Amino acid sequence: MSPADCASNPIQLYDVLIVGGGVVGCAILRACTLLGWSCALVEANPDLLSNASGSNSGIACTGVDASPGTLERALIRDSISQIRMFCREHNIPNRDCGSLVCQWPWDGIASPSEGLNHQGSADVGHLGTTPPLVRVLSESWDAGDTHARMMTPAQLKKLESNLCNDSEGAVHIPGEIVVDPWLYSIALAVHARENGGTIYTNFCFDTEKSSFDETTKIWTAFRQRSSDGSESTSSADLPDMIQARTIVNAAGIQADLLQGATDECPKPHWEARPRRGQYRIFSSNSQTKITHPIQPVPTQRTKGIFVFSTLYDQIVVGPTALDQESRTDRTADPKVAITLTEHVKRLIPKLHPESSYIGEYVGIRPGTDHRDYQIMLYPEKHWVVAAGIRSTGLTGSLGIGRHVTQLLRSVLPNPKPMEYIKTTPLPHVKNLVAEYEHRGDGMVEIHGNLYRV
């Protein structure tokens, strides 16, 4: 069916169609919906948050490791300024504790005290020769976290008594926050739906059939069917096509393939680089519990392996940052598991990995061959791409959503402001847990819709 044929049928025309139901896609759906545009999101999997977003650590950072002047740092800073209010309004569990960037003797780097002046403040006049912790402190200030401060080993030990005694110092970055990663991400989708946003799962965007009409400036997005044309029960009620004035490609690790295979789109100038992040989870007790995420001095390539406590008192170590060819292989590597266990044991000596082990998981981050986010508008095609989000999708989500709305303003009619934005808090986590256990199908119901945990 041609776009003209579609236009003659009673098919709703959306202002924005988002392809991809991860945390970034859900944030964009929410931002566009609350602004007043009619919006829909399609996700190829049966459930939202099925890929990288389902294996997020839940640590919202302040962007100190993002290079100055990058879009990534700017959007993270915008997002972190909104995140506490978002959590309060939506009843999302969180711990506003900040993070500790720690230096250890096995890092083999200069003592932090070598970069301090006689008053104990950072000497940032010669950052090329200053020790890494001093650079972390200076970069934190530059990124806007002006309350960051240097800590001595004794101060660190007083703050986190269950850590080992080997620290050479730390930087406390108070702006960072730990959230429940699933509830935070799903709240974006719930809020969008509550205010008129539409979500279709099991809708795989057909790159061969989908097209853009140059005259009407309307996209017709077709749903890809199985090769034999059969329909599963869950797909039977889905539309075969959706029309929209603009499309936002938020397909994560598949974003370059989706754009490259869609004939109507400019070919991507970036290439996805899957990066594997493996985690291990342990139970904690009074002798092993920590409050602040413990992270190493970051490098240009990675923030390193964290050790942190979830909101539910599990100790998590990870992620690793290993490049791989596969975009789908999430098999845990036994050798990496040993490395992670040795790392957490060294930092928390009284942890007994054998008796406290709970499980492990692997996530694949949607990096690219570029260091910065790849978020841009192709105005002649009414197409926006939001790619290269790496491991900061949750952290930057609110800023990314707002940034995409600004890009869309140049190709869409002015949105009709909403008279009233509905905001119903999520059910208390204890009630969600009780329902999850009662249902026994891995789902919970939130405001009339089912979501897989």
RORO-376594 format. One line per 4 residues: number of its first residue (from 1); their letters; for each residue y, x, z of N, C-alpha, C, O. Coordinates in steps of 0.05 Angstrom, whole numbers. Layout:
! residues N
NUM> A> Y X Z Y X Z Y X Z Y X Z  ...
***
This chain:
! residues 453
1> MSPA> -24 17 0 0 0 0 25 18 0 27 37 15  44 11 -17 68 27 -19 88 20 3 85 -2 15  108 37 8 129 30 27 143 3 20 151 -12 38  146 -2 -6 160 -27 -14 143 -51 -6 153 -71 4
5> DCAS> 116 -48 -10 98 -70 -2 99 -74 28 99 -97 37  100 -51 43 101 -53 72 126 -68 81 125 -84 99  148 -62 67 174 -73 75 174 -103 72 189 -117 85  157 -114 53 156 -143 48 139 -157 68 139 -182 69
9> NPIQ> 123 -142 84 105 -154 104 119 -153 131 136 -137 136  110 -170 149 123 -171 176 113 -148 194 99 -152 214  120 -124 186 114 -100 202 139 -91 216 160 -88 203  137 -86 242 160 -77 256 169 -50 246 153 -32 242
13> LYDV> 195 -47 243 206 -21 235 218 -8 260 237 -18 272  206 14 268 216 29 291 238 49 283 239 58 260  255 55 301 274 76 297 261 103 298 267 121 282  243 107 317 231 133 322 201 129 326 192 112 341
17> LIVG> 185 146 312 156 147 316 150 176 325 155 195 310  138 178 348 130 204 359 100 208 354 84 190 361  93 231 343 65 237 338 56 258 359 65 281 358  39 249 378 30 267 399 35 256 426 58 252 434
21> GGVV> 14 252 442 17 239 468 13 258 491 1 251 511  23 283 489 24 301 511 49 296 528 64 277 523  55 314 547 78 310 564 104 312 548 123 297 554  105 328 527 129 330 510 133 305 494 155 294 494
25> GCAI> 112 295 482 114 270 466 122 247 484 139 230 476  111 245 508 118 223 526 146 225 536 160 205 539  156 250 540 184 254 549 203 245 527 224 233 532  196 252 502 213 244 479 213 213 476 234 201 471
29> LRAC> 190 201 478 188 172 477 206 159 498 221 140 492  204 169 522 221 158 544 250 161 538 266 142 540  258 185 531 287 191 526 298 173 504 320 162 507  283 171 482 293 155 460 293 125 466 312 111 458
33> TLLG> 273 116 481 272 88 489 295 80 507 308 60 504  300 97 528 321 91 547 349 92 534 367 79 544  351 107 512 377 108 499 383 82 483 406 76 478  361 68 477 365 42 463 352 39 436 354 18 424
37> WSCA> 339 60 426 325 59 401 297 45 405 286 47 427  287 32 384 260 22 385 241 44 378 245 58 357  221 49 394 204 73 392 175 67 395 167 48 410  159 83 382 130 81 385 119 110 386 131 128 374
41> LVEA> 97 113 399 83 139 401 54 135 392 41 115 400  43 153 376 15 152 369 1 177 378 12 199 376  -23 174 388 -39 196 398 -67 193 386 -79 172 387  -77 215 374 -103 214 361 -126 211 380 -146 198 372
45> NPDL> -124 221 404 -145 218 424 -146 191 437 -126 176 435  -168 184 450 -169 158 463 -150 156 487 -143 134 495  -141 179 498 -124 178 521 -100 197 518 -101 216 503  -78 191 532 -55 209 533 -63 234 549 -82 234 564
49> LSNA> -47 255 545 -49 280 561 -77 292 558 -88 303 578  -89 290 534 -117 299 531 -120 329 527 -141 340 531  -99 343 518 -101 371 511 -87 389 531 -93 389 555  -67 404 522 -54 423 540 -42 410 564 -42 421 586
53> SGSN> -31 386 561 -17 372 583 -36 364 605 -28 359 627  -62 363 599 -82 355 619 -91 379 636 -107 375 654  -80 402 630 -88 426 646 -64 442 655 -64 466 656  -43 427 662 -18 439 671 -20 446 700 -32 431 716
57> SGIA> -7 467 709 -8 475 737 8 457 755 2 454 778  29 445 744 46 428 761 69 443 774 83 432 791  73 468 766 95 484 777 119 482 757 117 492 735  140 469 766 164 467 749 182 491 755 192 493 777
61> CTGV> 186 508 736 201 533 741 230 530 732 237 510 720  245 550 738 274 549 732 282 564 707 305 565 700  263 575 693 269 588 667 276 618 670 287 629 651  270 630 693 278 658 696 263 676 677 274 697 670
65> DASP> 239 669 669 224 686 650 231 681 621 222 696 604  246 659 616 254 654 588 278 671 581 296 675 598  278 682 557 299 701 550 327 688 550 329 664 542  347 702 560 374 691 560 383 683 532 377 697 512
69> GTLE> 397 661 530 407 652 504 387 636 488 394 626 466  363 633 498 343 617 482 345 588 488 356 579 508  335 572 469 334 543 473 316 536 496 321 518 511  294 551 499 276 547 521 290 548 548 287 529 564
73> RALI> 305 569 553 319 571 579 339 548 582 340 536 604  354 541 562 374 520 564 361 493 571 371 479 588  338 487 558 326 461 562 311 460 589 309 439 602  300 483 598 288 484 624 309 479 646 305 465 665
77> RDSI> 332 492 642 354 488 662 363 459 663 368 448 684  365 447 639 373 419 638 351 402 652 358 384 668  326 408 647 304 392 659 303 395 689 300 375 703  306 420 699 303 424 728 326 410 743 323 404 766
81> SQIR> 348 406 729 371 392 742 365 362 745 378 349 762  345 352 730 339 323 731 313 317 747 309 294 755  296 337 751 269 332 759 266 320 787 249 304 791  283 329 805 281 319 832 287 289 834 274 274 847
85> MFCR> 308 281 820 315 252 819 293 236 805 286 214 814  282 247 784 261 233 770 237 229 788 225 207 789  230 249 804 207 247 822 213 226 844 195 211 851  237 226 854 244 206 875 243 178 864 232 160 877
89> EHNI> 254 174 840 255 147 829 228 136 822 223 112 824  209 154 815 183 144 806 161 149 826 137 146 820  168 157 850 148 161 872 127 182 864 103 178 869  136 204 853 118 225 845 116 246 867 136 257 875
93> PNRD> 92 251 877 89 271 899 99 298 889 94 306 866  114 312 907 124 338 900 129 355 925 131 344 947  130 381 921 137 399 944 160 417 935 157 433 917  183 413 947 207 427 939 209 453 955 224 455 974
97> CGSL> 193 473 947 189 497 963 200 522 950 204 542 964  204 522 924 211 547 911 186 564 906 164 557 916  189 586 891 167 604 886 173 632 896 197 638 902  153 648 900 156 676 909 145 695 887 121 695 881
101> VCQW> 163 710 876 155 731 857 150 756 873 169 768 885  125 765 875 117 786 893 110 812 877 100 811 855  116 834 890 108 860 879 86 872 897 88 871 921  66 883 884 43 894 898 39 923 890 46 931 868
105> PWDG> 27 939 907 24 968 901 7 972 877 10 992 863  -12 955 871 -29 958 848 -15 952 822 -26 956 800  10 941 823 26 937 799 35 964 787 40 965 763  37 985 804 45 1011 794 73 1012 784 79 1026 764
109> IASP> 92 999 798 120 999 790 137 1008 814 128 1010 836  163 1013 808 181 1025 828 185 1007 851 184 982 849  191 1018 874 197 1003 898 222 986 894 242 996 883  222 961 904 246 944 901 270 956 915 293 952 906
113> SEGL> 266 970 937 289 980 952 305 1001 936 328 1005 943  293 1012 915 308 1032 899 330 1019 883 348 1032 874  329 992 880 350 979 865 370 964 882 386 948 872  370 969 909 388 955 927 410 974 935 406 998 938
117> NHQG> 434 964 939 456 980 950 453 982 980 434 971 992  471 996 993 469 1001 1022 471 976 1039 465 976 1062  480 953 1026 482 928 1040 458 910 1036 456 888 1047  439 920 1020 414 905 1015 417 885 993 399 869 989
121> SADV> 439 886 977 443 868 954 434 882 929 432 906 928  429 866 908 420 878 883 442 893 870 464 883 867  436 917 861 455 932 844 448 927 815 429 939 805  463 909 802 456 901 775 472 915 754 473 907 731
125> GHLG> 485 937 761 501 951 742 486 966 721 496 971 699  461 974 728 445 989 709 417 977 708 398 990 718  415 953 697 389 939 698 368 953 682 344 948 686  375 970 664 355 984 648 338 1003 665 316 1009 658
129> TTPP> 349 1012 688 334 1030 705 327 1018 732 314 1031 748  336 993 738 330 981 763 301 971 765 289 965 744  290 970 789 262 961 792 259 932 784 278 917 783  234 924 778 230 897 767 239 875 785 250 855 776
133> LVRV> 235 877 812 243 855 829 273 851 829 283 829 831  288 873 826 317 871 825 325 857 799 343 841 798  311 863 777 316 849 752 309 820 754 324 803 744  287 813 768 280 785 772 303 771 787 310 748 780
137> LSES> 313 783 808 335 771 823 360 767 806 372 746 806  367 788 790 390 786 773 387 764 752 405 749 746  363 763 740 357 743 719 357 715 731 365 696 718  348 713 756 349 686 769 378 677 772 384 654 767
141> WDAG> 395 695 781 423 688 783 435 681 756 449 661 753  428 697 735 438 691 709 429 664 698 443 650 684  404 657 706 392 631 696 403 607 712 398 585 705  419 613 733 431 591 747 420 587 775 430 570 790
145> DTHA> 399 601 782 387 599 809 401 618 828 390 638 836  426 611 835 443 630 849 435 633 878 446 651 892  417 617 888 408 619 916 383 637 918 372 640 940  374 647 896 351 666 898 358 690 915 381 699 914
149> RMMT> 339 701 929 345 723 947 321 742 948 298 734 945  327 767 954 306 787 958 295 784 986 309 778 1005  268 790 989 255 789 1014 240 815 1019 228 826 1001  241 824 1044 225 847 1052 196 839 1056 190 815 1058
153> PAQL> 178 859 1057 150 852 1063 147 836 1089 130 818 1091  162 844 1110 160 829 1135 170 801 1133 158 783 1145  191 796 1118 201 769 1114 181 752 1098 176 728 1104  168 764 1078 147 750 1063 124 743 1081 114 720 1079
157> KKLE> 115 761 1097 92 756 1115 99 734 1135 81 718 1141  124 733 1144 131 712 1163 131 685 1149 124 664 1161  138 684 1123 139 659 1108 111 650 1100 105 626 1101  94 669 1092 67 663 1084 47 681 1099 40 703 1089
161> SNLC> 40 673 1123 25 690 1141 -4 695 1132 -16 714 1141  -14 679 1113 -42 682 1104 -44 702 1081 -67 707 1072  -22 712 1071 -23 732 1050 -31 759 1061 -29 763 1085  -41 776 1044 -48 803 1052 -23 819 1061 -1 810 1056
165> NDSE> -27 842 1073 -5 858 1084 6 878 1064 21 896 1071  -3 876 1038 3 898 1019 29 894 1003 36 911 987  43 872 1007 66 867 991 87 889 994 91 900 1016  101 895 972 124 913 973 151 899 972 172 911 968
169> GAVH> 149 872 974 174 856 973 170 833 955 150 830 941  190 815 955 189 791 938 217 781 932 236 788 945  218 763 913 243 747 908 235 718 911 217 708 899  251 704 928 247 676 932 265 661 913 289 665 913
173> IPGE> 253 644 895 268 629 876 267 599 885 247 586 879  287 590 899 285 564 913 286 540 894 278 518 902  295 543 869 297 521 852 271 510 840 271 488 829  250 525 843 224 516 832 210 496 850 214 496 874
177> IVVD> 195 479 838 183 456 852 155 451 842 149 455 819  137 443 861 110 436 854 107 406 853 115 392 871  96 396 831 92 367 828 63 361 822 47 379 816  56 336 824 29 327 815 31 326 784 45 308 774
181> PWLY> 18 344 770 23 345 741 15 320 725 28 313 706  -7 307 734 -15 283 719 4 260 725 12 246 706  10 256 750 28 233 756 56 237 744 68 218 734  66 262 744 92 267 732 91 260 703 109 246 693
185> SIAL> 71 270 689 69 266 660 65 237 652 77 227 634  47 224 667 41 196 660 65 178 667 68 157 655  81 186 687 105 170 694 124 168 670 138 148 667  125 189 654 142 188 630 134 166 611 150 151 601
189> AVHA> 107 164 607 97 143 590 100 116 602 107 96 589  95 114 628 97 88 642 126 78 641 131 54 636  145 96 645 174 87 645 182 79 617 197 60 613  172 93 596 179 85 569 168 58 563 182 41 551
193> RENG> 143 53 570 130 27 565 145 5 580 149 -17 569  153 10 604 167 -10 620 193 -19 607 202 -42 612  204 -2 591 230 -8 579 228 -13 548 247 -10 534  204 -19 539 200 -28 512 187 -9 493 182 -15 470
197> GTIY> 181 15 502 167 35 485 138 26 480 126 14 497  128 33 456 101 25 448 84 50 446 93 71 435  59 49 455 40 71 454 14 62 441 2 42 449  6 77 421 -21 72 408 -38 97 411 -30 118 401
201> TNFC> -60 95 425 -79 117 425 -101 111 404 -102 89 393  -118 131 399 -137 129 377 -124 125 350 -137 115 331  -99 133 347 -85 131 322 -80 159 312 -62 173 320  -97 167 293 -95 193 281 -77 192 256 -84 178 237
205> FDTE> -55 206 257 -35 206 235 -48 217 210 -57 240 209  -48 201 189 -60 209 163 -40 225 147 -21 213 136  -44 251 145 -24 268 131 -25 264 101 -4 269 88  -47 254 90 -49 251 61 -35 225 52 -22 225 31
209> KSSF> -39 204 67 -28 178 58 1 173 68 16 159 54  8 183 90 34 178 101 56 189 83 53 210 71  78 174 80 98 182 60 126 174 70 130 158 88  146 187 56 174 181 62 188 171 37 186 184 16
213> DETT> 200 148 39 214 136 16 243 147 16 259 142 33  249 162 -6 275 175 -8 298 155 -11 321 161 -5  291 132 -21 312 112 -26 319 97 0 342 95 8  298 87 13 303 71 38 305 89 63 314 80 84
217> KIWT> 297 114 60 297 133 83 279 122 105 286 123 129  255 112 97 237 101 117 210 115 113 200 119 91  198 122 136 171 134 136 150 111 139 155 92 154  128 114 125 105 97 129 82 114 138 72 130 122
221> AFRQ> 75 111 163 53 128 175 27 112 175 26 91 187  7 123 161 -19 109 160 -38 121 181 -36 145 188  -55 104 191 -76 113 210 -100 123 194 -110 109 177  -109 146 201 -133 157 188 -158 144 198 -163 142 222
225> RSSD> -174 134 180 -199 122 187 -222 142 184 -218 163 172  -245 135 195 -269 152 192 -277 152 163 -269 134 147  -293 171 155 -300 175 127 -315 151 115 -314 146 91  -330 137 133 -345 114 123 -330 87 126 -340 66 119
229> GSES> -305 90 136 -288 66 138 -294 48 162 -282 27 165  -313 57 179 -320 41 202 -299 43 224 -283 61 224  -299 23 241 -279 22 263 -294 21 290 -313 6 293  -285 37 309 -295 34 336 -282 10 349 -262 0 340
233> TSSA> -294 1 371 -283 -23 385 -255 -17 394 -238 -35 393  -250 7 404 -224 14 415 -202 16 393 -178 15 399  -210 19 368 -191 21 346 -187 -5 330 -169 -6 313  -203 -25 336 -202 -49 320 -175 -63 320 -168 -75 300
237> DLPD> -161 -62 341 -136 -77 343 -111 -60 337 -89 -69 340  -116 -36 327 -93 -18 321 -82 -25 293 -96 -35 276  -56 -21 289 -44 -26 263 -55 -4 243 -60 18 251  -57 -11 218 -65 8 198 -41 26 190 -45 49 181
241> MIQA> -17 17 195 6 32 188 29 25 206 30 4 218  48 44 208 72 40 224 95 50 207 94 71 195  117 35 207 141 44 193 162 53 213 166 41 234  177 74 206 197 84 224 219 99 208 214 109 186
245> RTIV> 243 99 219 265 112 206 263 143 210 273 158 193  251 151 231 248 180 236 220 185 248 208 167 261  210 209 244 186 218 257 191 243 273 205 261 264  180 244 297 181 268 314 153 279 316 135 266 327
249> NAAG> 150 304 307 124 317 308 122 332 334 133 353 338  107 320 353 102 332 379 72 336 383 61 329 405  59 346 363 30 347 362 19 373 375 -5 379 372  35 387 390 25 410 405 13 432 388 25 441 369
253> IQAD> -11 439 395 -25 461 381 -31 454 352 -37 472 336  -30 428 345 -35 420 318 -9 415 302 -11 406 279  14 421 314 39 414 301 43 427 274 53 414 255  35 452 272 39 466 246 20 455 225 28 453 201
257> LLQG> -4 448 233 -24 437 214 -15 409 205 -17 403 181  -5 393 223 4 366 216 27 368 196 28 354 176  47 385 202 70 387 184 63 400 158 73 392 137  45 420 158 37 434 134 21 416 115 22 420 91
261> ATDE> 6 397 126 -10 380 110 4 354 100 -7 340 84  27 349 111 42 325 103 60 333 79 80 347 82  54 322 55 67 331 31 97 326 31 112 342 19  106 306 45 134 299 45 151 318 62 176 317 61
265> CPKP> 138 335 78 153 352 97 157 380 88 140 391 73  178 393 96 181 422 91 159 436 106 151 429 128  148 457 94 126 472 107 137 487 131 160 497 131  121 488 153 131 501 177 135 531 173 120 544 159
269> HWEA> 156 542 186 161 570 184 149 585 207 152 609 210  135 570 224 121 583 247 91 577 244 82 560 228  75 592 260 46 588 260 37 586 289 45 602 306  20 567 294 9 564 321 -7 588 329 -22 599 314
273> RPRR> -4 596 354 -19 618 366 -32 608 392 -19 609 413  -56 598 390 -69 587 414 -71 609 436 -80 631 430  -64 602 460 -66 621 482 -81 607 505 -74 585 514  -102 620 513 -121 608 532 -113 613 561 -107 636 568
277> GQYR> -112 593 577 -105 596 605 -128 585 622 -134 561 621  -141 602 638 -164 595 654 -156 594 684 -141 611 693  -166 575 698 -160 571 726 -186 568 742 -206 560 732  -184 576 768 -205 570 788 -193 556 812 -170 562 819
281> IFSS> -208 538 824 -198 521 846 -216 525 870 -240 526 868  -203 528 894 -217 532 919 -205 514 940 -181 507 939  -221 506 959 -211 491 982 -196 510 1001 -201 534 1000  -179 499 1018 -164 516 1036 -167 506 1065 -176 484 1070
285> NSQT> -160 523 1084 -160 516 1112 -136 529 1125 -119 540 1111  -134 529 1151 -111 539 1165 -107 569 1161 -85 580 1164  -129 583 1154 -128 612 1150 -123 621 1121 -120 644 1115  -124 601 1103 -121 608 1075 -98 592 1061 -91 599 1038
289> KITH> -88 572 1073 -68 555 1061 -42 570 1056 -34 586 1074  -30 566 1034 -3 577 1028 15 554 1019 5 533 1010  41 558 1021 60 536 1014 73 542 988 77 523 972  81 567 983 96 574 959 78 585 937 59 599 943
293> PIQP> 83 578 912 69 591 890 74 621 891 98 630 894  54 637 890 56 666 890 52 676 862 30 673 850  72 689 851 70 699 823 78 728 822 93 738 838  67 742 802 74 770 799 101 773 784 112 753 775
297> VPTQ> 110 797 781 134 802 765 127 795 736 108 806 725  142 777 723 135 769 696 141 790 675 158 808 680  127 789 653 132 806 630 143 789 607 144 765 609  150 802 585 160 787 562 137 770 550 143 750 536
301> RTKG> 112 777 555 90 763 543 80 740 561 71 719 551  80 744 587 68 724 605 80 725 633 92 745 641  78 702 646 87 701 674 66 712 693 71 716 717  42 718 682 21 730 699 5 709 713 8 685 709
305> IFVF> -13 718 730 -32 701 744 -20 692 770 -12 708 787  -18 666 774 -7 654 798 -29 649 819 -53 646 811  -22 648 844 -39 636 865 -21 615 878 1 622 888  -30 590 879 -13 570 890 -30 548 903 -54 545 897
309> STLY> -17 532 919 -30 509 932 -21 484 919 3 480 915  -40 467 912 -33 441 901 -21 423 923 -21 431 946  -12 400 916 -2 381 936 -24 371 953 -19 358 974  -49 376 945 -71 365 960 -88 387 973 -111 385 978
313> DQIV> -74 410 978 -84 433 994 -108 447 981 -125 458 996  -110 447 955 -129 464 942 -114 490 934 -91 489 927  -129 512 934 -118 537 925 -126 541 896 -149 539 889  -106 546 879 -112 550 850 -103 578 843 -81 587 851
317> VGPT> -119 592 827 -112 618 816 -113 616 786 -133 607 775  -92 626 773 -90 624 744 -61 618 736 -44 615 754  -55 616 711 -74 619 689 -74 647 678 -56 663 682  -95 653 663 -95 677 647 -79 671 622 -70 649 618
321> ALDQ> -75 691 605 -60 687 580 -73 704 558 -64 725 552  -95 693 547 -111 707 528 -109 694 501 -115 670 499  -101 708 481 -99 697 454 -128 692 443 -146 708 448  -131 671 428 -156 665 415 -151 650 389 -130 639 385
325> ESRT> -171 651 371 -169 638 345 -172 608 347 -158 593 334  -191 600 364 -198 571 365 -176 555 378 -164 564 398  -171 532 367 -151 513 379 -165 493 397 -151 476 410  -191 494 400 -205 474 415 -224 485 436 -233 471 454
329> DRTA> -231 511 434 -251 522 453 -239 525 481 -222 542 486  -250 509 499 -240 509 527 -263 516 546 -264 507 569  -281 533 536 -304 542 552 -295 563 572 -281 582 564  -302 560 597 -295 580 617 -310 606 612 -334 606 607
333> DPKV> -296 628 614 -307 655 610 -316 666 637 -299 669 655  -342 672 641 -352 682 667 -338 708 676 -333 712 700  -331 726 657 -318 751 664 -290 745 674 -281 758 693  -276 727 661 -249 719 670 -251 706 698 -233 711 715
337> AITL> -272 690 702 -275 677 728 -278 698 751 -267 694 772  -292 720 745 -295 741 765 -268 754 771 -261 759 794  -252 759 750 -226 771 753 -208 753 770 -194 763 787  -208 727 764 -191 709 779 -200 707 808 -183 706 826
341> TEHV> -226 707 813 -235 706 841 -228 731 856 -220 730 879  -230 754 843 -222 779 856 -192 779 862 -184 790 883  -177 768 844 -148 767 848 -140 750 872 -124 759 889  -151 726 874 -143 709 896 -154 720 923 -141 717 944
345> KRLI> -177 733 922 -189 744 946 -171 768 956 -168 771 980  -160 782 938 -143 805 946 -117 795 959 -108 807 978  -106 773 949 -81 763 960 -85 747 985 -68 748 1003  -107 732 987 -113 716 1011 -140 726 1022 -161 715 1015
349> PKLH> -140 747 1039 -164 760 1047 -185 742 1061 -209 747 1059  -176 722 1075 -194 705 1091 -207 683 1074 -222 666 1085  -200 682 1049 -212 662 1031 -241 671 1025 -246 694 1018  -260 652 1028 -288 658 1022 -295 643 996 -301 619 997
353> PESS> -294 657 973 -297 643 948 -323 628 945 -324 606 933  -345 638 956 -371 625 952 -372 598 965 -381 578 954  -362 596 990 -363 571 1005 -340 552 999 -343 528 1003  -318 562 989 -295 545 984 -291 538 955 -272 523 948
357> YIGE> -308 548 937 -304 543 908 -308 513 902 -327 500 911  -289 502 887 -289 474 878 -296 471 849 -313 455 841  -282 486 832 -287 484 803 -268 501 787 -253 518 798  -269 498 761 -251 514 743 -245 498 718 -260 479 712
361> YVGI> -224 505 704 -218 492 679 -202 511 662 -191 531 671  -200 503 636 -187 520 616 -167 502 600 -175 480 592  -143 512 596 -124 498 579 -116 516 556 -117 541 559  -109 504 533 -100 520 510 -71 513 505 -63 490 499
365> RPGT> -54 533 508 -25 529 506 -16 530 477 -26 547 462  2 513 470 11 512 441 34 532 435 56 524 429  28 558 438 48 578 430 50 581 400 34 569 385  69 597 391 72 603 363 77 633 360 77 647 379
369> DHRD> 82 641 335 88 669 330 118 675 335 128 696 329  132 655 347 160 659 356 161 657 386 146 642 398  179 672 398 182 672 427 194 646 437 187 636 459  213 634 422 228 611 432 215 585 423 198 585 406
373> YQIM> 225 563 435 217 537 426 224 534 396 244 545 386  208 519 382 214 512 354 219 482 352 202 466 345  244 475 359 253 447 359 276 444 339 297 456 343  271 429 318 292 427 297 290 401 282 269 388 281
377> LYPE> 312 394 269 314 371 252 314 379 223 328 397 215  298 364 207 300 366 178 314 341 169 301 321 163  341 341 167 355 316 163 349 302 137 349 277 136  343 317 116 338 304 90 312 288 90 307 271 74
381> KHWV> 294 295 110 268 281 112 266 263 137 246 252 142  288 262 153 287 247 177 263 254 194 248 237 205  259 280 197 235 291 211 245 312 231 261 329 225  235 309 256 240 328 277 214 341 286 194 327 288
385> VAAG> 215 366 291 191 380 302 198 390 329 220 401 333  180 387 348 182 399 375 157 415 380 137 404 390  158 441 374 134 458 375 141 483 390 164 488 398  120 499 394 124 525 407 132 523 436 146 540 447
389> IRST> 122 502 450 131 497 477 116 514 497 123 515 521  96 529 488 81 547 505 70 534 530 57 513 529  76 546 553 65 535 578 86 520 594 81 513 617  110 515 583 131 503 598 137 474 590 160 465 592
393> GLTG> 117 460 580 121 433 571 129 414 593 148 399 590  115 415 616 123 399 639 150 407 649 168 390 654  154 433 653 179 443 663 203 434 646 224 426 657  201 436 620 223 431 602 224 403 591 242 396 575
397> SLGI> 205 385 599 202 360 586 227 342 586 234 331 565  240 339 608 264 322 609 287 333 592 301 318 579  290 359 592 310 372 575 303 369 546 321 365 529  277 373 539 268 370 512 273 342 502 283 338 479
401> GRHV> 267 322 518 272 294 510 301 289 504 307 277 483  318 299 521 347 294 517 357 309 492 373 299 476  347 333 487 355 349 464 347 336 438 362 335 419  323 324 437 314 311 413 331 286 407 336 281 384
405> TQLL> 339 272 428 356 249 422 383 257 410 394 243 393  393 281 418 417 291 406 414 298 376 431 293 360  391 309 370 385 315 341 383 289 325 392 288 302  370 269 337 365 244 322 391 228 316 392 212 298
409> RSVL> 411 232 332 436 217 329 448 221 301 463 203 291  443 244 289 455 249 263 442 234 240 453 233 218  418 223 244 404 210 223 396 181 229 385 167 213  403 172 253 397 145 261 422 129 267 443 140 274
413> PNPK> 421 102 264 443 86 273 448 89 303 429 96 318  472 85 312 477 87 340 459 68 355 456 44 348  447 77 377 428 60 391 443 37 405 467 40 412  429 15 409 441 -7 424 436 -2 453 413 -4 462
417> PMEY> 457 3 469 452 10 498 437 -13 512 441 -36 507  419 -5 529 403 -24 545 421 -35 567 436 -21 580  419 -62 571 434 -75 591 425 -66 619 441 -63 638  399 -61 622 388 -54 648 363 -37 643 345 -46 629
421> IKTT> 362 -14 655 338 3 654 320 -3 677 328 1 700  296 -12 671 277 -19 692 264 7 702 257 25 686  262 10 728 249 33 740 232 24 764 243 21 786  207 19 759 189 12 780 173 36 789 159 48 773
425> PLPH> 175 44 815 160 68 824 130 65 819 119 43 819  117 88 816 88 88 813 76 79 840 88 82 861  52 68 839 37 62 864 33 87 880 33 109 869  31 84 906 26 107 923 0 121 915 -19 107 907
429> VKNL> -1 147 917 -24 162 908 -50 154 922 -71 154 910  -48 146 948 -72 137 962 -83 112 950 -107 108 948  -66 94 941 -75 69 927 -88 75 901 -108 63 893  -76 95 886 -88 103 860 -115 115 864 -133 110 848
433> VAEY> -118 132 885 -144 144 890 -165 123 897 -187 124 887  -157 104 913 -175 82 921 -184 66 896 -208 60 893  -165 61 878 -172 46 854 -190 63 836 -209 52 824  -184 88 833 -200 106 817 -229 107 826 -247 105 810
437> EHRG> -233 108 852 -260 109 863 -273 82 861 -298 81 856  -258 61 863 -270 34 861 -278 28 833 -300 16 828  -262 35 813 -268 29 785 -292 45 776 -310 34 763  -293 70 781 -315 87 773 -316 94 744 -336 104 734
441> DGMV> -294 89 729 -294 95 700 -274 117 693 -268 121 670  -262 130 714 -243 151 709 -215 141 703 -198 156 694  -210 115 706 -184 103 699 -170 92 723 -182 86 744  -144 89 721 -128 74 740 -109 56 725 -102 61 702
445> EIHG> -102 34 738 -82 15 725 -55 19 738 -52 19 762  -35 23 721 -7 26 730 10 7 714 12 9 690  22 -12 728 40 -32 716 27 -46 692 41 -50 672  2 -52 694 -11 -69 674 -25 -53 652 -37 -66 634
449> NLYR> -24 -27 652 -37 -11 631 -57 9 644 -52 19 666  -79 14 630 -99 32 641 -94 60 631 -87 64 607  -98 80 648 -94 108 641 -118 124 652 -126 120 675  -128 142 636 -149 159 645 -138 183 660 -120 197 650
453> V> -149 188 683 -139 210 700 -152 236 691 -147 257 702
***
